[in-house]
């Protein structure tokens, strides 16, 4: 890690996040539980005056009171009143010298806007968003990620059967500084990206709902003139499919788009509707009843072609790595950093345009200490 000193009234602070645990992932209410440590570290300047200013800045975070005269760190997306957070500051002796180190713990439940278009073959970003504010008394922090951020070995012990391929990112939102002379503000985000394990939904939803339309083929073995027996069979299966649609609706929050699972259940419902229509038309028109074998092959062939696509999605989900929205962006950024040959990792800043990363404003404040 490149050592840094205070220059031009700025202090480079290395950010390290340790995830102790993540649990209680509740997608219907869009929240999750997490426990993590956030550590802010900066080398102690040689100049006594600058040393006292840096110490005063970090010490001010030990107070959690929200007043304009003090600094504080709060969780922006905390959704429960039981969450706790406290900070301690201490000196750290390392091979590189002496550091100021501020550690802040955060435990609680946090809100998350799930992206469920690919559910249940989706990847999700679980973000703890922290609001860092401090009085701007001639000293400004510049946040840089360290290489020490990590996920504890047992952090995923409660969710490891439902989620896998964890990957953690630190990033900072661009905050308009409307009150530059009084208070400085950073929005620091720690995001854990993971893939969902779809086995539960495949076994308990996709496979049963696939069997229901397949069973409707039994109606083709009933003579066309016995339309009441045919319809009693297929309409019973239609009602069963409708019941599954309600089950699937309770697995996701009330969102304004359809998931893959929604579309699959709806396709099964539409397919059963075609079978019901065929049963009625075969009774009414003789030329249709004479071609039932060909019509049935066409219907069930197209249905199983779509099921083949769902099976391929399941196999792909079983072997893929994390590819959530943020993971794709940071993978690209890491590749760019390797090409640049930088010796530290800068926190990526996301503006209102989620596709735009800003790389300005950090390198000029980082330099080797004397």
WOLINWO-V714002 format. One record per residue. SS is DSSP state (@ for helix, = for strand, . for the rest). PHI is phi in whole degrees, -180 to 180 (999 if undefined). Layout:
{{SS	PHI} {SS	PHI}}
This chain:
{{.	999} {.	-67} {.	-80} {.	-134} {.	-131} {.	-75} {=	-137} {.	53} {.	62} {=	-124} {=	-127} {=	-82} {=	-118} {=	-86} {=	-106} {=	-130} {=	-121} {=	-115} {=	-89} {=	-82} {=	-165} {=	-139} {=	-157} {=	50} {=	-74} {=	-123} {.	-77} {.	-69} {.	-102} {.	55} {=	-157} {=	-155} {=	-104} {=	-154} {=	-134} {=	-148} {=	-114} {=	-115} {=	-121} {=	-110} {=	-129} {=	-146} {=	-61} {.	-73} {.	-65} {.	-74} {.	-71} {@	-61} {@	-64} {@	-68} {@	-60} {@	-66} {@	-66} {@	-67} {@	-62} {@	-63} {@	-63} {@	-72} {@	-64} {@	-63} {@	-75} {@	-69} {.	-92} {.	-100} {.	-75} {.	-96} {.	-131} {.	-70} {.	-95} {.	-132} {.	-93} {=	-160} {=	-124} {=	-132} {=	-89} {.	-74} {.	-107} {=	-73} {.	-119} {.	-126} {.	-86} {.	-89} {.	-65} {=	-127} {=	-153} {=	-147} {=	-124} {=	-136} {=	-123} {=	-156} {=	-89} {=	-126} {=	-92} {=	-129} {.	-65} {.	-84} {=	131} {=	-103} {=	-126} {=	-86} {=	-133} {=	-112} {=	-113} {=	-134} {=	-100} {=	-143} {=	-132} {=	164} {=	-111} {=	-132} {=	-80} {.	-148} {.	-85} {.	-71} {.	-106} {.	-109} {.	-58} {.	-99} {.	-57} {.	-97} {.	-106} {.	-100} {=	-119} {=	-129} {=	-108} {=	-106} {=	-114} {=	-104} {=	-104} {=	-117} {=	-99} {=	-109} {=	-127} {=	-156} {=	-67} {.	-85} {.	-108} {.	77} {.	-141} {=	-124} {=	-88} {=	-122} {=	-87} {=	-136} {=	-77} {.	-98} {.	-87} {.	-94} {.	-64} {=	-157} {=	-110} {.	-63} {.	-55} {.	-100} {.	-63} {.	-104} {.	-61} {.	-88} {.	-126} {.	-66} {.	-86} {.	-112} {=	-139} {=	-153} {=	55} {=	-70} {=	-150} {=	-108} {=	-131} {=	-115} {=	-151} {=	-124} {=	-80} {.	-77} {.	-112} {.	-61} {.	-94} {.	-81} {.	-130} {.	-64} {.	-83} {.	-112} {=	-132} {=	-102} {=	-141} {=	-126} {=	-115} {=	-99} {=	-123} {=	-110} {=	-115} {=	-106} {=	-101} {=	-144} {=	-94} {=	-79} {.	-88} {.	-86} {@	-56} {@	-59} {@	-71} {@	-66} {@	-77} {@	-101} {@	-126} {@	-64} {@	-65} {@	-63} {@	-71} {@	-72} {@	-68} {@	-61} {@	-63} {@	-62} {@	-67} {@	-66} {@	-62} {@	-63} {@	-66} {@	-74} {@	-90} {.	-94} {.	-54} {.	-59} {.	-74} {.	-91} {@	-67} {@	-65} {@	-67} {@	-62} {@	-69} {@	-63} {@	-72} {@	-72} {@	-68} {@	-63} {@	-68} {@	-63} {@	-64} {@	-65} {@	-65} {@	-63} {@	-62} {@	-66} {@	-62} {@	-69} {@	-63} {@	-65} {@	-62} {.	-85} {.	-87} {.	-129} {.	-70} {.	-72} {.	-103} {.	-94} {.	-148} {.	-94} {.	-89} {@	-59} {@	-67} {@	-60} {@	-66} {@	-67} {@	-64} {@	-66} {@	-62} {@	-62} {@	-64} {@	-65} {@	-60} {@	-63} {@	-65} {@	-64} {@	-65} {@	-62} {@	-64} {@	-65} {@	-61} {@	-70} {@	-70} {@	-66} {@	-71} {@	-84} {.	-122} {@	-68} {@	-66} {@	-75} {@	-63} {.	-73} {.	-110} {@	-63} {@	-63} {@	-66} {@	-64} {@	-63} {@	-63} {@	-66} {@	-63} {@	-74} {@	-65} {@	-65} {@	-64} {@	-76} {@	-65} {@	-68} {@	-65} {@	-63} {@	-64} {@	-64} {@	-63} {@	-67} {@	-62} {@	-64} {@	-67} {@	-66} {@	-65} {@	-70} {@	-116} {.	-86} {.	-91} {.	-64} {.	-140} {.	-71} {@	-58} {@	-69} {@	-62} {@	-63} {@	-67} {@	-74} {@	-61} {@	-65} {@	-66} {@	-64} {@	-64} {@	-65} {@	-64} {@	-65} {@	-68} {@	-76} {.	74} {.	-72} {.	-101} {.	-149} {=	-107} {=	-93} {.	-67} {=	-77} {=	-104} {=	-101} {.	-90} {.	-61} {.	-83} {.	-65} {.	-89} {.	-102} {=	-109} {=	-106} {.	-107} {.	-95} {.	95} {.	-119} {@	-59} {@	-72} {@	-102} {.	-104} {.	-152} {.	-72} {.	-77} {.	-76}}
